Amino acid sequence: ELFLAYIVVHGVDCFLRTVVRLALVSRLQSAEPSQLMAWPYWTRRLQPKLV
């Protein structure tokens, strides 16, 4: 049971990371200067989860 729960959590985690990456990429492509200034902050905040 514990192993199955781990697989589910891991799958959801990977899915969320992919969604976040796609959202960040699309955000960057249509970014305003203010969003670009906030980019390092979000990158630093999300980096541990993305790696």
N, C-alpha and C positions, 0 to 999 in steps of 0.2 A: 504493500500500500504506500509506504513512504517513498519507495523508488518511483512508483507511478506518479505520485504527486510531484516529485522532483522533475520528471520528464515534462509534465504539464506546465509547471512553473517556468522551466527552461524554455519551452516552446513559446509561451506567451512573452517571455522576456526578449527572446530573439525577434519576435514579431514586432514588439513595441520599439526595439532599437531600430529596426528597418524603417518603420513608420516615421520615427523621429528623424532619421537620416534623410529620408525623402523630403520631409517637411522643411528641414534646414536647407537642403539643396535648392528646393523651389523658392524658399524665402530669399536665399542669396541671389538667385538669378534675377529676381525682381525687387532687389533691395534698394531702399532709400539710404541716404547718408547716415541718418540716425540709426537705422537697423545695422548698418555696417559698423558703426561705433559700438553697438551693443554686442556684435558678433563674438569678440574675444571673451566677453563675460559668459555668454552661453556655451561657447566651446569649452571654457575652463570648467564650467559647472557640469556639463554633460560628459566630459572626457572619461571619467572613471567608468561610466556606464557603457560608453561606446566601444571602449577597448576590449 
